[in-house]
């Protein structure tokens, strides 16, 4: 709420208009707001008091903003109407909200903060499919006021109807998405799409097609189109062990069922000569290879020069190797546990042998053995607890803790390494 009204001074607020349904517009220290709470200054406290009535909802705050391009000039009434229309689409029209207009950026936008807990029933509003609902509401307002049409989950078709938008391309495979999101490394799918999809799409839109044109595009990127089972797959020519990519993932029309009727039977990529190097057998073609996939390269710097990308990749490899070395050297010491257990065991073995010689009565000897066995188990348990305490004390010391890779890198940066 502080960000929405720019931490304005409540003493400088001025109510500009009130409405019969209980909402009002207020100029809150130079920020124009609309709310159905008692006051913008107390809105956060009012929403919090309502949210506390529902203990099951862990996140009662819902925030979104509506933005207009520079070509549009909506009025204040239209902006707040769009905000209320969006709340209605989310099923939160009766919930507490605060909307504020910001004009401090290149694009006029309106922030909306709403309490997901209903102020009367205390039921939580379902936020499932909220992006789709907001996109649809935005298209409806664009259609109503003739604003610039934008793309999203919903679009406006040629008949001036708001319809669901469907992508002609398949979504990114989940494993590739995880690789790029969590490790910031470019996936094989992402590389193929970046290097080849645009050219493949242009070729498929032309009339004169032949297999060699597809091979040329892929070979320039260090890839190769091959048959796999009953379909087509894209392989990495430099690293054949790389898991191949389904050809239809690169483009939906890149399949045998759609290309064979237009091009005839599948033709493999042309091969000219072969030679052997240190890495093994390599096949050359009559096409110039301009790039190839490297799983060491990060996604965020794919627009940088290749020499710089390779230098950074090698530096990361060296850094990880140093970390692994330091990690091995920072292993927890054994505290001589093996010898201590062996010494304790030998002590009770000597005591048992002494009983065999000193105690002649069989019943008393057996009783003494039972006592020694009990004492031995007790001593072993005490030693295990002592070793556990020593290890915990060792780990408790900050200089002995095993650092995560991120923390280790931060420390190396502070040291200038």
Buried (B, 14 or more C-beta within 10 A) or exposed (E): BEEBBBEBEEEEBEEEEEEEEEBBBBBBBEBBBBBBBEBBBBBBEBBEBBBEBBEEBEEBBBEBBBBBEEEBEBEBEBBBBBBBBBBEBBBBBBBBBBBBBBEEEEEBBBBBBBBBBBBEEBEBBEBEEBEBBBBBBBBBBBBEEEBEEBEEBBBBEEEEEBEEBEEEEEEBBEEBBEBBEEEEBBBBBBBBBBBBBEBBBEBBEEEEBEBBBBBBBBBBBBBBBBEEEEEBBBBBBBBEEBEBBBBBBBBBBBBBEBBEEEBEEEEEBEEEEEEEEEEEEEEEBEBEBEEBBBBEBBBEBEEEEEEEBEEBBEEBEEBEEBBEEEBEEEEEEEEEBEEBBEEBEEEBEEBBEEBEEEBEEEEEBEEBBEEBEEEBEEBBEEBEEEBEEBBEEEEEEEEEEEBEEEEBBEEBEEEEE
